[in-house]
Structures are given as C-alpha cells and as structure tokens.
C-alpha cells in the first residue's frame, strides 16, 4: 500500500509540476545596461542573432544604432530622409532596415511613412494613407515576404491592423487597408508611464521572427507571442497568444525575438537595461492552432497556449495519463486486497 501511495504521489507531482511549468513563462533578466546618451529614447529593436539594431523615438534623422550584446554602440547608420515621428524598427531578409515613421499622438497626419534604410545609408521613402483617417501607430510587423503590417495604439484594448493594398510606391502614397483587429486585455503587470490598467492594453511595439513563424506584440507591461507556422501575420493575430510579463519597464516600447527564441525588450531612458527572456519561443513549441479558431484575445493569466501538435492540450494529456495510471493502481490494489 505504501508503494502504491508513493507511485500515486509521484504521478500527481508530475502532472501538477508540468502544469505549473507550462503556466509560468520565464522571467526577464538584464542582459546589459544601455547608458549611451545617443540612444536615450529607445523605441524599436531588431536582431540578427549577433547584434541588436535600435532606433530612437521621434528624431530628425533616419538613424539606426548597431549594438553588441553588451549594449555598447558599435556603429551608427544614418540616412538623409528627415522623419516626423519614428516609432518602431524591422529588418528584412536582405538586411535592410524599415523605420516606421507612424507616430501621430494628435492624430493629425494626412500620411504616415515607412523609411527603408540600407546598411550603406541609402533611404527610400514610402508614404502611406489610412482608409479611415489618422491613427497613432507604434508597432510594425514585417512578414517573411517583406509585407509590412501596422498595428495601431489604442487605450481601449482593441488595436487595428493595416497593410498596403498593393506594392509600395516611392514616395507614394500607397493606400492601406484594414485587415483585422487585435484585442489586448488588461493585466496586473506593473510598469509603464501610465496606469497599468491602461498601459497593459496599448500596443507599443512589434516584431516578427526571422523565419516568420512567430509574431510578437508588446504593451508597456507585457509581450504576446503568436504562432505563425505559415508565416501569415493576420492569421497569427487571430490565434491565442502566450503572454510574457515584462514588469517594471519605465517606458517599454522596444521588442525583438532572436533566432534562438530569446525575447529581447527595452525601455526608453538612459541607464535602463535591455532585458532578455530566454526560451520564450518554447511557450509555442507545441502549438499548432488552426487559423481562425480563436479570438486572439489574451487573458489576464500568465500562461500561453498549450495545445499539442495532435490538437490535444499537453496538460489534459498528462491528466489522462494520470487517470490511466491511477486506474492501474486501483486494480492492483483490488487484486492485492482479494489475495489478502
């Protein structure tokens, strides 16, 4: 009987332990401290796995800073185009940078823009127009085919997603079309320049993995990872994401994901750390949700999707295993009792 009780306890601990592991994403850790005054308003990050690329919020130049993983600036790439309010950064498969000149706090701009910047400092301006009036936008998602998606900043938790209706013109403008919405629920993660009840819902940055299979959005307080196995950003944003809390960032707007699945985040302010969440992509490792099967609305819990590759939730699968083993133990106990 003691042996049976011990086995049962081990099974229970395995199941509950696995559930806790799936429910708790890794905590962010400081990789280094960004102390260079030239990068005092960090607003966008991109990565190639070896270096980080960063931009300031606003500015009067098309500038990308190349950083080592020690936060030190190794190189500065300047282009001649004068932006209005740069908010986010992406890097395409060719190594060119895309600066999202899409900030519009007062919602008065007739056009916004994407600025394509080569490593050699050449720029190409692509003006864009919304179909329904001005929006303030701080998140740029560049899919694996190079198609840009803009996600608006909304204090009410529902952000709109736009992309060009056709090939980008230079200088344009190219008309945008609305292709979806993303709902972000309020969380209790602390941080940001405003009340977390609001700051946890506003989208302040975005990123897409180099292979296009993970789409990331962030708020002032949290990051959300969406599975995109087919590289479709719009379909990904309809799925249930994994939430990774990013607490205590002063004004967190920068986000990127490394090729190895490490999440990288940063905040405005000299002397603030660039932080990493190692293994963040592992929250989606067993996720293969069907397109359009979820609302895309994160909950206030800390876990992500746990749907396994066969469509069965990992935790319930462990529960089924526990029930099976428990049943076996029950019959063993019955047989032992009859012998006695």
N, C-alpha and C positions, 0 to 999 in steps of 0.2 A: 504493500500500500504506500509506503514511503517513497518507493521508487516511482510509482505511478504519479504520486503528488508532485515529485520533483520534476518529472517529464512535463506534466501539465503546466507547472510554473514556468519552465523554460520556454514552452511554446507561447504562453501568454506574454512573457517578456519580449520574445522575438517579434510578435505581432505588434504590441504596443510600442516597442522601440522603433520598429520600421515606420509606424505611423508618425511618431514624433519626428523622425529624421526627414520624412517627406514634407512635414508641415512647417519645418523651420529652415528657411534659407540661410546660407552663410552670412555672417555679419561682415560689413565693410571694414577694411583695415587701411591704415595710412601707408601709402607707397612712398611718399615723399612730400615735402612742403614746397609749394610754389611761392617763392619770395622775390621774384623779379618784378619790379615796378612797371615794366613794359607790358605785363600781362595781368593788370590789376582788375580787369572785368571779364574774366574767363566765362565764355558763354557757349562755346561749341568745341567738341573734341572729335577727332577721327584717329584711326590707328592702322598700322600695317603689321602689328605684332612686334616690331622692333623699336619703333618710335611713336610718339604721340604728336598730333598736329592740333594746334589750338588757335582760336580766334577770340578777340575781344568783342564785347557788346558795343554796338554803335560804331563809332570811329569815322575817320575821314579818308582812310586808305583801305585798299583790299590787301590785307596783311594776314599771313599765316605764319605762326611760330612753330618751329620744329623742336620738340623736346625729347630728351632722353628719359629713361625711366627713373632718373634721379631728379626730375623736374627742372633740370638746367636747360636753358635755351641754347641749342646747338646752331641754329640757323634761322634767319628771318627771310621770308619770301614776300616781296612787295609787288603789287600790280598797280597800274596807273589809274584804274577806274575808281572814282570817288563815290562810295556808297552812302546811303541815307541812314540805315539802321540795320547792321548785320546782327543776326541772332543765332544762327546755327551753321554747322560745317559738315560736309560729307566729302568722301574721297571715292572716285570711281575706279573701275578696273584698269584704266590707263595710267592711274597715278595723278590725275588732275583733281583739283580741289573745287568744291562747289560751295560758295558762300551764299547763305540765304539772307538777302537784303530784304527782309519781310516784316521787320518790326514796325508797328503802327499803333502806338498807345492811344493816340487821339482818334484813330480810325478816319483819317482824312486823305490818305494817299489814293490817287487815281490808279496808279500802277505800283506794283512791287517788282522785285527783280531777283534773279539768280545770276551770280557772277562766277564764271568759270575761270579758274586761275591755274596756269600750268606751273610746274616746278621751276621753269625758267623765268616766270614773272609776266607772262603774256595773259591778258584778260579778254574775255568775250562777255558782253552784257546781253542778258535775255530778260526783257521786261515781260511782266505777266499782269493779267487783269482777272479779277474775280467776277463771276456771273451775277453776284447778288450784293455788290457793294463792298466797302473796305473791311478788312479783318486784321487783327493783330496776331501774328504767327511767329512762333519761336522754335518750331520743330520741322526739320527737313529729313525726309526718308528717301534715300536714293536706292532704288531696287537694283538687282544684279544686271539688269539690262540698261541701266542708266536713266530710267524714268524717274523724275522727281515727284514726290508727294509732299504736300504741305498740310500740317495739322495745326489748326488754329488754337489760340489760347483763350479759354473760356472760364470764368469764375463759377460757372453753374454746373460743371462736371460733364458737359456734352461738347466735345470738340468736333469740328467739321474737317473732313479730309478732301483735299482738292489735288488734281493733277492736270497737266496740259491736255487739251483736246486733240492736239496734233504735235508734229515735230516742233521743237523750239526754234523760234526765229531770232535773229540777231540784227538789230537790237529789239525787234518786236514792236508792239506787244503780241504775245501769244495768249489766247483765251484759255482760262482754266475752267474745269468742270467739277462739280461736286460729285464725289464717288462714294461717300459714306460718312458715318458718324462714329465717334468713339466715346463711350461713357466711362468716366472715372469716378469711383465712389470715394467719399471722404474716409480718411483713416485717422488713427490716433498717433501717427508717427510725428515726433516733434522736429521742428526746424523751419527754415524759411523766413522771409522778411514779413510775412503776413500771418494772420491767424491760421493755424494748421487745418482747421475745418475748411478753409477756402484754399489755402496753399497746397493742400494734398490733392486737390482736384484739377488744378490748372497745369496744362502741358507746357513744359519749359524747354524741352529738348528731345531729340530722337536720334536713332542710329539703326543701321542695318548691317548684319554681319557680312564679311567679305564674300561668303558663298551664297548670301541672300536668304538663308534658311531661318534666321532669327531677326525679328523686328523688335526694336526697343523704343519705348516712350518713357519719359520721366516727368515727374512733377517736382515741386520744391522738396518733397519729402520721400518720394518712393520711385522705384523703377518698375516697369512692367515688361516682361518678356513674352512675346507672342510667337508661336511656332509657325514657320512659313516653309514647309517642306517642298512646296512647288515654286517658291520664290515670289508668290503673289502677295504683295503688301496689303491690298484691300481685303483679300480673303483672310489673311492673317489677323487683321484687326477686328474681324468678326468672331474670332475664337477667344476662349477664356485664357487669359494670360497667367503667368506666375508673377507674384508680387515680391519684390525685394526691397525692404525698407532701407532708406538712406538717411538715418536720423542725424540731426544736429549739423546740417549743412547751412551755412549762413544765408546763401542765396544760390542754391543748387540749380544750375541750368545746363551743365555740360554732361554728356553721356556718350559712351562708346563701348563696343564689345570687341575684345581681342579674338584672333583666330582660334585660340585655345579655349574660348568660352568664358574668359575672365571679364567681368563687368568693370568699367572704369568710370568714375564720376568725379566731378569737380565743381567748385563754387566760386563765385566772384569774391574778390578780396585778396590783397597781397598777404602772404603768410598763412593762407589756408591750404590744407592738404589736398592732394589728388589721391583718391581712395580706390581700392580695388575690392571686388568680391570674387574670389577665386571659385571656380566651379559653378558659376551662376547658370550656365547653359545646361548643367546637369538636371536642373529642375524641369527641363523639357525633353530630357533624353529618351523617355519612354512615351512621349506624347505623339499621337497621330490622329488628331481630331479631324472629322470630316468638315469640309468647307461649309460654312453657313449653319452649323449645328449649335452654335452658342451665341449669346448676345454680345460678347466682347466686353461685358461689364465686370470689372474687378470687384471682388467683395472686400470687406474690411478684414478678412483673415490674412494670415501671413504666408499661406502656402500657395503653390501653383497647381496646375493641372497634374493629375496623377494617372491619367488614362494610359494604359499599357498598349503595346503595339498590336495586340489582338483585340483591342477595344474594351478590355476589361480593366477596371481600376486596380492598381497594384495593391492598395490596402485591402479592398474587399477580397482580392485573390488570396492574400495572406490569411484573411479571416476564414475563407473557405478551407484553406489548408489546416488551420487550427481546428475547425469543426471536424474535419476528417480525422485528424489525429486524436481529437477528443473522443470521437466515436469509437475509434480503435481502442483507446484506453478504457472506455466504458465496457466494451465487450470483453476485454482482457480481465477487467475487474469482476464481471459477472461470471466468467469461466472459473476464475480463481475462487470465488465465493461458493460456486457449486461443488468444487473439489473439496472445499473445507467442510 
